[in-house]
Amino acid sequence: MTVTVENPLLTALGETLPPGSVLTGEAELDLHTRDSAPFSEAGRPAAVVCPDTIEQVQHVVRTARAYGVPVVPQGARTGLAGAANAVDGCVVLSMVRMNRVLEIDTANRLVRCEPGVVTADLAAAVAERGLCYPPDPASWETCTIGGNIATGAGGLCCVKYGVTADYVLGLTVVLADGEVLRVGRRTVKGVAGYDLTRLFVGSEGTLGIIVEATLALRPPQPPAVALLAQFPSASDAGEAVAAIIREGHIPSALELMDRTTTEAVAALGHPLLAGHAAATLIVASDAPDAAEQVRAMAALCRSAKALSVSAAADERESKEVLEARRMVLPALGARAAALSGDVTAFIEDVAVPRAALATLIDRIELIADEYDLYISTVGHAGDGNLHPTVIFDRSDPDAVRRAKEAYDAIMAAGLELGGTITGEHGVGVLKRDWLARELPPRNLRLQRDVKRLLDPEGLLNPGKVLA
């Protein structure tokens, strides 16, 4: 005879939720255990709940609190810092069913939406109304607006158009006690009181659950004109970046690929790339005089000792130039596929002052040699944000050890050069210990005080951001 023992938490959760909202199957629990970050601990949830409304989110938070159970919010789980990783016995609050675009206000250039809206879908929806939502994280075809806001996501166009945080006008948040808080505004200006909106942006679900966002929009972006320049050294590429910024140019993209990445993309067959270059710059402008801007930036690249400069003459050639940047992940995938073992790619995130960009690239090459690892570095040169990608065999304990040590060495190098441990991926679990090395003790104490004030029982995404 089989004896069924009811779980009071699951019973209480299901009392007011629609059928199919509370998931407890092994496959569902496995699927929602972690995001896309390696090297970060994850527990096993007691249940995954998929709410449709703000009221349902309130019910889940209040019920979990009554039982002393942590709540871990999740979106598409594309994050790279472990911020969405479950903890043992928690309720995972999956926000993907709250995916409605609620309002597009063309007169005021804003959009109001739920957190589960996929970023690319939002961009397409506002484009149909003649507007643009610029933030474009690499995973924009799958990542969600709520996750972008929670982690402070960036993207390729940050150098001109800014990051996700720059577009958040207001938020609706469910707090740890289940109450609803609305912060921010719909106006262009607004400085009434403390800026609580910015407090929740990048807080990774540790201070409240984002259930609605009001976001600023812009007019459509014009077609870009692009150039591709290759250099004999990272320092020469860095000088070109410095010259472009110094001369007052505002490119719509300013991307850099190191020697390893250049070789990988060239091997995949991009027609403009020579694999022997030490660094490659991809620069684009969507200014009204874009062609003239690109010609001027091409001249600056030549003055910085570029081995070759290919400036696009039209939109078709510009797409070919920009395709080199989009080929990075497929190229690294091809490299990983050629290796034996359980090979994985660990995409990192570190930012330094632009003047230190070339030095960090050189340091990463030395770290790759020291730890005998394949490390490809690509990044947003316009804002000093690099993404070293370590490819290693995770079935090999020695390779895992070397990858972890190389990661630590890269973080240390970034801080030594006056940088930060994360430019756009967030802290999560992965960088929690490194946050304590970057921030002074008084700063950390103040952040812990804020956490205790808003979440006195420590039930909202515990163990993330702050140790």
Sequence and secondary structure as in RCSB ss.txt:
>XXXX:A:sequence
MTVTVENPLLTALGETLPPGSVLTGEAELDLHTRDSAPFSEAGRPAAVVCPDTIEQVQHVVRTARAYGVPVVPQG
ARTGLAGAANAVDGCVVLSMVRMNRVLEIDTANRLVRCEPGVVTADLAAAVAERGLCYPPDPASWETCTIGGNIA
TGAGGLCCVKYGVTADYVLGLTVVLADGEVLRVGRRTVKGVAGYDLTRLFVGSEGTLGIIVEATLALRPPQPPAV
ALLAQFPSASDAGEAVAAIIREGHIPSALELMDRTTTEAVAALGHPLLAGHAAATLIVASDAPDAAEQVRAMAAL
CRSAKALSVSAAADERESKEVLEARRMVLPALGARAAALSGDVTAFIEDVAVPRAALATLIDRIELIADEYDLYI
STVGHAGDGNLHPTVIFDRSDPDAVRRAKEAYDAIMAAGLELGGTITGEHGVGVLKRDWLARELPPRNLRLQRDV
KRLLDPEGLLNPGKVLA
>XXXX:A:secstr
       HHHHHHHTSS TTSEE  HHHHHHTS  S SS      SEEE  SSHHHHHHHHHHHHHTT  EEEES
SS  SSSTT   TT EEEE TT   EEEEETTTTEEEE TT BHHHHHHHHHTTT B     TTTTT BHHHHHH
HT   TTHHHH  GGGGEEEEEEE TTS EEEEE SSS    S  HHHHHTT TTSS EEEEEEEE B      E
EEEEEESSHHHHHHHHHHHHHTT   SEEEEEEHHHHHHHHHTT TT  TT SEEEEEEE STTHHHHHHHHHHH
HHHTT SEEEE SSHHHHHHHHHHHHTHHHHHHHHHHTS SSEEEEE  EE  GGGHHHHHHHHHHHHHHTT EE
EEEEEGGGTEEEEEEEEETT HHHHHHHHHHHHHHHHHHHHTT BS SSS  TTTTHHHHHHHS HHHHHHHHHH
HHHH TT  BSTTSS  
